[in-house]
Amino acid sequence: MRGDVARDYLTVKRLIDLTMFAINVGMAGACGSQAVQNINAGRVEQGCCNLIAWTPTGAPNWSTAGGVFVQGLQNRRQAERKLCLEQS
């Protein structure tokens, strides 16, 4: 994960957060996500918010298991977003 996120925007808390995200959604999903793409482009707040973004169909992104919405996963994404936005 560390090699996939621009170091300029990689705080310790953000590294922990994005690592947890990658463990949960898979490395390919995390590294190819809008979250990482936006963070790498310097749009950190937008990237962190992408962790709880909604899909074009209106369903929460990264919060389903077997195609079914799971509130616990949504809660986890919200916690990851909060950690990602912290500066240190």
Backbone as CSV, one residue per row, in Angstrom:
resi,resn,N_x,N_y,N_z,CA_x,CA_y,CA_z,C_x,C_y,C_z
1,MET,0.825,-1.193,0.000,0.000,0.000,0.000,0.866,1.252,0.000
2,ARG,1.929,1.243,0.757,2.767,2.436,0.883,3.267,2.921,-0.479
3,GLY,3.636,2.014,-1.362,4.136,2.409,-2.672,3.059,2.920,-3.611
4,ASP,1.798,2.721,-3.245,0.699,3.130,-4.106,0.130,4.497,-3.754
5,VAL,0.543,5.059,-2.631,0.036,6.363,-2.195,1.194,7.354,-2.175
6,ALA,0.975,8.523,-2.757,2.013,9.552,-2.806,2.466,9.915,-1.393
7,ARG,3.757,9.867,-1.149,4.303,10.134,0.188,3.993,11.541,0.689
8,ASP,3.823,12.484,-0.217,3.526,13.860,0.193,2.256,13.943,1.025
9,TYR,1.353,13.009,0.831,0.043,13.059,1.479,-0.167,11.900,2.450
10,LEU,0.888,11.142,2.723,0.765,9.928,3.525,1.207,10.182,4.960
11,THR,0.244,10.496,5.825,0.532,10.620,7.253,0.473,9.226,7.869
12,VAL,0.938,9.093,9.088,0.885,7.795,9.775,-0.560,7.322,9.889
13,LYS,-1.457,8.207,10.317,-2.867,7.822,10.466,-3.483,7.450,9.120
14,ARG,-3.112,8.166,8.076,-3.654,7.861,6.748,-3.124,6.519,6.254
15,LEU,-1.863,6.204,6.535,-1.309,4.903,6.160,-2.046,3.786,6.889
16,ILE,-2.282,3.961,8.187,-3.031,2.960,8.956,-4.426,2.798,8.365
17,ASP,-5.087,3.909,8.114,-6.441,3.891,7.571,-6.505,3.187,6.224
18,LEU,-5.644,3.562,5.311,-5.679,2.973,3.976,-5.257,1.511,3.995
19,THR,-4.398,1.134,4.937,-4.039,-0.278,5.090,-5.250,-1.079,5.549
20,MET,-6.003,-0.560,6.527,-7.226,-1.240,6.980,-8.220,-1.348,5.826
21,PHE,-8.342,-0.288,5.050,-9.239,-0.284,3.896,-8.823,-1.374,2.911
22,ALA,-7.518,-1.478,2.625,-7.018,-2.483,1.686,-7.237,-3.899,2.210
23,ILE,-7.076,-4.102,3.504,-7.325,-5.423,4.087,-8.786,-5.807,3.890
24,ASN,-9.675,-4.838,4.023,-11.107,-5.114,3.937,-11.629,-5.246,2.513
25,VAL,-11.141,-4.448,1.588,-11.685,-4.484,0.225,-10.725,-5.127,-0.771
26,GLY,-9.537,-5.477,-0.335,-8.540,-6.063,-1.219,-7.589,-4.999,-1.742
27,MET,-6.358,-5.409,-1.962,-5.325,-4.469,-2.395,-5.666,-3.842,-3.749
28,ALA,-6.127,-4.654,-4.695,-6.455,-4.115,-6.018,-7.602,-3.113,-5.925
29,GLY,-8.614,-3.433,-5.132,-9.750,-2.528,-4.969,-9.337,-1.223,-4.329
30,ALA,-8.508,-1.310,-3.300,-8.065,-0.103,-2.599,-7.155,0.747,-3.480
31,CYS,-6.157,0.121,-4.081,-5.181,0.884,-4.867,-5.790,1.474,-6.134
32,GLY,-6.817,0.829,-6.664,-7.487,1.337,-7.852,-8.670,2.237,-7.542
33,SER,-8.887,2.499,-6.267,-10.064,3.266,-5.852,-9.905,4.757,-6.131
34,GLN,-11.045,5.431,-6.214,-11.049,6.883,-6.343,-10.402,7.522,-5.118
35,ALA,-10.533,6.866,-3.973,-9.933,7.403,-2.745,-8.429,7.581,-2.927
36,VAL,-7.742,6.527,-3.332,-6.284,6.597,-3.495,-5.924,7.517,-4.662
37,GLN,-6.673,7.460,-5.747,-6.384,8.338,-6.886,-6.480,9.809,-6.488
38,ASN,-7.504,10.158,-5.723,-7.655,11.555,-5.299,-6.585,11.967,-4.297
39,ILE,-6.252,11.091,-3.360,-5.192,11.411,-2.396,-3.878,11.638,-3.136
40,ASN,-3.565,10.777,-4.099,-2.331,10.928,-4.867,-2.299,12.234,-5.655
41,ALA,-3.463,12.720,-6.051,-3.541,13.969,-6.820,-3.575,15.194,-5.912
42,GLY,-3.469,14.968,-4.594,-3.468,16.086,-3.660,-4.851,16.489,-3.191
43,ARG,-5.859,15.780,-3.649,-7.239,16.055,-3.219,-7.567,15.139,-2.037
44,VAL,-6.872,15.380,-0.928,-6.930,14.486,0.230,-8.332,14.410,0.816
45,GLU,-8.963,15.551,1.039,-10.303,15.524,1.641,-11.282,14.756,0.757
46,GLN,-11.222,15.008,-0.542,-12.102,14.294,-1.467,-11.786,12.800,-1.451
47,GLY,-10.497,12.447,-1.426,-10.102,11.041,-1.378,-10.606,10.349,-0.128
48,CYS,-10.471,11.013,1.003,-10.959,10.431,2.259,-12.473,10.255,2.213
49,CYS,-13.150,11.212,1.618,-14.613,11.117,1.507,-15.030,10.012,0.544
50,ASN,-14.166,9.668,-0.412,-14.480,8.578,-1.331,-14.586,7.231,-0.618
51,LEU,-14.034,7.141,0.588,-14.135,5.885,1.339,-15.580,5.554,1.687
52,ILE,-16.441,6.570,1.742,-17.858,6.325,2.027,-18.733,6.835,0.892
53,ALA,-18.161,6.947,-0.293,-18.892,7.470,-1.445,-20.038,6.539,-1.836
54,TRP,-20.925,7.074,-2.614,-22.065,6.314,-3.114,-21.808,5.939,-4.570
55,THR,-22.288,4.773,-4.976,-22.147,4.326,-6.357,-23.149,5.075,-7.232
56,PRO,-22.993,5.016,-8.556,-23.950,5.684,-9.442,-25.398,5.203,-9.247
57,THR,-25.576,3.984,-8.730,-26.929,3.464,-8.497,-27.522,3.980,-7.196
58,GLY,-26.730,4.706,-6.399,-27.211,5.240,-5.133,-26.891,4.371,-3.932
59,ALA,-26.256,3.229,-4.177,-25.884,2.333,-3.080,-24.570,2.802,-2.460
60,PRO,-24.400,2.602,-1.150,-23.128,2.988,-0.534,-21.987,2.132,-1.080
61,ASN,-20.882,2.786,-1.379,-19.711,2.092,-1.908,-18.938,1.425,-0.778
62,TRP,-18.416,0.244,-1.016,-17.584,-0.486,-0.068,-18.323,-0.889,1.210
63,SER,-19.645,-0.992,1.165,-20.419,-1.317,2.367,-21.379,-2.476,2.142
64,THR,-21.014,-3.361,1.218,-21.867,-4.512,0.954,-21.076,-5.802,1.087
65,ALA,-21.794,-6.867,1.367,-21.227,-8.217,1.387,-22.197,-9.103,0.621
66,GLY,-21.718,-9.729,-0.436,-22.595,-10.546,-1.257,-23.701,-9.741,-1.904
67,GLY,-23.429,-8.463,-2.171,-24.406,-7.597,-2.804,-25.455,-7.025,-1.864
68,VAL,-25.309,-7.294,-0.563,-26.279,-6.827,0.430,-25.621,-5.776,1.322
69,PHE,-26.320,-4.651,1.528,-25.810,-3.594,2.398,-25.645,-4.119,3.818
70,VAL,-24.495,-3.795,4.427,-24.206,-4.183,5.812,-23.870,-2.906,6.585
71,GLN,-24.707,-2.558,7.555,-24.514,-1.324,8.319,-23.158,-1.304,9.013
72,GLY,-22.704,-2.455,9.507,-21.400,-2.518,10.168,-20.263,-2.115,9.240
73,LEU,-20.355,-2.496,7.970,-19.332,-2.089,7.003,-19.413,-0.592,6.730
74,GLN,-20.619,-0.064,6.669,-20.774,1.382,6.488,-20.182,2.123,7.683
75,ASN,-20.416,1.606,8.888,-19.838,2.215,10.092,-18.316,2.198,10.016
76,ARG,-17.758,1.091,9.528,-16.297,0.971,9.394,-15.771,1.988,8.390
77,ARG,-16.447,2.133,7.246,-16.017,3.115,6.247,-16.062,4.530,6.818
78,GLN,-17.077,4.831,7.623,-17.171,6.161,8.227,-16.013,6.395,9.196
79,ALA,-15.648,5.370,9.960,-14.515,5.490,10.884,-13.215,5.667,10.108
80,GLU,-13.073,4.937,8.990,-11.876,5.071,8.157,-11.784,6.477,7.568
81,ARG,-12.908,7.029,7.136,-12.914,8.392,6.594,-12.445,9.378,7.654
82,LYS,-12.963,9.243,8.858,-12.589,10.151,9.945,-11.084,10.080,10.217
83,LEU,-10.538,8.867,10.285,-9.107,8.693,10.528,-8.296,9.273,9.374
84,CYS,-8.749,9.053,8.162,-8.056,9.549,6.974,-7.950,11.074,6.978
85,LEU,-8.974,11.741,7.484,-8.993,13.205,7.490,-8.124,13.820,8.582
86,GLU,-7.725,13.025,9.575,-6.880,13.559,10.645,-5.503,13.883,10.095
87,GLN,-4.929,14.970,10.547,-3.698,15.500,9.965,-2.417,14.788,10.384
88,SER,-2.363,14.243,11.596,-1.085,13.657,12.036,-1.148,12.164,12.087
